[in-house]
Amino acid sequence: MDLSALQNIAAGNDWGAIWPEISLGCLALALLILEIVLPRKSHGRIPALAIAGQVAILVVLGLTFCGGGPDREIFNGLLRHSTGGQVMRVFFLVSSIFACVLGQVTLARQTAPRVEFNTIILTVSAALMLLVQSNHFLMLFVSLETVTVGFYILVSYFRTSSLTLEAGLKYLIMGALSSGLLLFGIALLYGVAGNRLLPGHTAESLRYGPLAAFLAANPHNYVASIGIVLVLSGIAFKIGAFPFQIWIPDVYQGAPTPVTALLAVASKGAGFVVLLTLVRTVLAPYAWLVVPALSGMAAATILFGNLAALTQHNVKRLIGLSGVSHAGFLLMGVVAAASTPLAVGAVYFYLFAYLLASFAVFGVMAHLAGANDADQETSDYAGLAKDNPFLGAVLAVGLGSLAGIPPLAGFVGKFLVFVAAFRAGLYGLLAVAIAGVVISIYYYFGWIKAAYFAPDSPPAGDRPARTPVGLAAKLMLGGFALASVILGLYQGPIGRWLAW
Amino acid sequence: MTTDPFDPLLIAIAAPLAVALAIGLGLPKRWSVRLAYLGFATPFLMALHVWWHYSAVPKVHGYAFLTEHATGLSGVGITLELGVNGIAMPLFVLAGLVGFAAGLCAIRSGAERLKVYLMLLLVMLSGLMGTFASVNLFFFYFFHELALIPTFIMVGVWGGRDRVYAAMKMTIYLTAGAMLSLLGLIAIYVKSGARRFDMIALRDILAAHPLASGSQAHIFGLLLFGFGILVALWPMHTWAPLGYGAAPTSTAMLHAGVLKKFGLYGLIQIALPLLPAGALPWGHLLAGLAVFGNIVVVGLITLAQRDVKQMIGYSSVMHMGYAFLGIACGTALGVGGVVLLMVAHGLSVALLFLLSTNIWQRTRTLDMDEMGGLARQAPILAAFFTAATFASIGLPGFANFWGEFTIFVAAWKFSHCLTVFAVLGIVLSAVYGLRAAARIFFGEPSVAFARAAGDQPPTDLSWTERLPALILLGALLFVGFWPQSISQSIQGVLQTGIYRTH
């Protein structure tokens, strides 16, 4: 390789385009350095610095947002710079800011170290941003592993709790298995696309573009089909779709509440954006395989999530299983996206509505949890609306939006996904989805019932002490609830950006 | 489109919502109550304005007061389009009337946590006004749900006996119904290929290119059962008496009186004109369910009720049978009768729920076996209740008469046998209605009631209690003696030929 080739490669490296990821990484390193440099008694301020830094990045990101421009490949096709990617950066930054704020609440009751929690979250957030922008299977795998390894630590962060350790172990085993499946699938695709005996073979068979061209030239290749199924399975683990959802309830219950929130929203959101990208680009020639596989998965996921959630009394398991059902609805959108462009916007909208609603609920959960973070029951919520109307209202808006009740954002999300699914002709799936919505009303309602309709709060000894709501948490939770309402009534610029 | 800045429809929707918001932001109680009067009165006045000016204002695509506001989903054909046609106008007015009466009743009710209660009721009223003013089907559904959610909360928190169970049952049934109908609406939209999700665009495109009759029948089935659950079509009616029995008065008035009409309105305004071929195969099943289920079976069940509110709840399910019968006929005559009956029933059932609470406040029981002789202490209440019962039975002079009469005429052409059974239902309704009036107000007081009343003799209706009842009864009589006041506008739609004539 001569010098000019290297120069060409270097010229393709558009460092300016990934400044948010770089800043997050630098911020993470700065936190570590501060922890070493600063005296021990001022360590308590470091998490606040992490939050302030992320807010600053978010503000700059908002100011420099340039939507509408055409997508372009950067770093020689490793990444794709797109409007969707920029929007998802906001998604992940909001998630990580929220996790850090919530971490302040939850960690205050634990003995675990404070600073590295924030460092890992920042790293995970940067990796998630890269993950959704990846345009190359290598990039996909590396950023996915960065995310997953970060989560291995975060999930088992409360090392003294046996449930947390169990969750950590389960997540480690399941995560490793799914990474293995994904990698095997990628390897098969790489191998078959490099086969010189096949038409359209390519040397760059990990990059999405050439691989898509190869798959289009060989629409019924046996090895490629196996590879695709394995790749889909690997991603299905991450998003918790049936039959790869078994880890969800235990891990969600055992993980610290802020980590559960991050896992439920950010990790799942990234999984769906990756899936959406793959389905619409690389795997488009294999729609004959992908669409039925994902449809079946979506139907089973919706039914399983909702039915399993019916009997839950632990709110962390409940929200985990309700998250499984939401994965099913989103999968329906992804399936529709294979043939209907409208569905892409619908999935994005659904993800944002899901973020706002879930975080509102997780925020309330973190304030109601006691010293034992894994043990949060619906009965702890009795009398919440009377004792703390603010948290009660936030919870009602969050759960209402998750249930898909107008005028909240969750309803618009569900509506758009339904319209998209109808356009794509997924009638059977729609029938299942409707049944799922009706079932879900039962358990969301049960939760609201505990907070609102139960006559009185149980005596303080019978439930964990509730944490008073701090200013940052109040702002964030109020903001999420308000945004859920506003986005349900007026979609304005977001609706236009999604450009149906 | 009108460019007049005065938009009565938008004001009627926004005013209660704004008041609810102000109360929610922590207005002191005294001011909350004063502002609530404004919140309930504004839609009422706007409704009267719309009714008064309806015939004079220019119509665009058959809709008066048509306006459009973008909300960000224009790309999927969704904008906030408001307007009323001849079928929507009477229901819009009904919502304003019943909303005002229910609001007056709620403000005087002295309920616990009154501010929150009024707030929810105002949100519900806003949703109701929006439902009947929406031309865009997204917002038609959206406003219905906006009105429905507060219902569940009000039943669950402020309800009477079995309130949590009733709230849960209502929530699940009505969500199921709403989801089915939503699916049906989306189906029409997607299948028609229209660019806008509104009644005008759908009507135009489906008139030019009707759907295949097979898919029309499928979609009509979805809408029929979806809307049917919402209107308590037998055998999916069990949520209704339970819910109304448990619901606080104003909620029951608004739900039974107005919100429940959403389903019938949807069938009339959307399903029948857009899917004419789809309605035919379902006609006989619907008519059978309506007559033998809603009218005969539920009518007999109503006879056996001892609780006043349960009885009113069942009787309202029964009267929905007549409305379904009119829809099953599918003709312009039947549809016109249903619209008249919807208005009349909305007024009369709201009046009955209102009076039943007035009775309860005097007797502290709703069990008719434990009452009697109340007319001696409360003659005006007795007069109101008897008049409401007459209206509900459908005696001439009240609005209900015109609705039921028209439906019977339409049904006679459809099926003689079913009409006979339906008319016999009137006898049932006369028996339980008059017997209830007799048991509550006349005869000798029961021992328990006499003892309870001896300590503190019940008083008659005060003027503040009379006012909401007078509004409702006045409207019933007004339409009863001058049906043209609303039938003219209905006829305007029926004559456009979108419904079958035979």
Interface residues (C-beta under 8 A of the other chain):
Chain A: L342 G400 I405 P406 P407 F411 V412 F415 L416 F418 V419 F422 R423 L430 I434 V437 V438 I441 Y442 F445 K449 Y452 F453 L489 Y490 Q491 G492 P493 I494 G495 R496 L498 A499 W500
Chain B: T71 G72 L73 S74 G75 V76 F138 Y141 F142 E145 L146 I149 F152 I153 G156 V157 R163 V164 A167 M168 T171 I172 T175 A176 M179 L180 L182 L183 I186 A187 Y189 V190
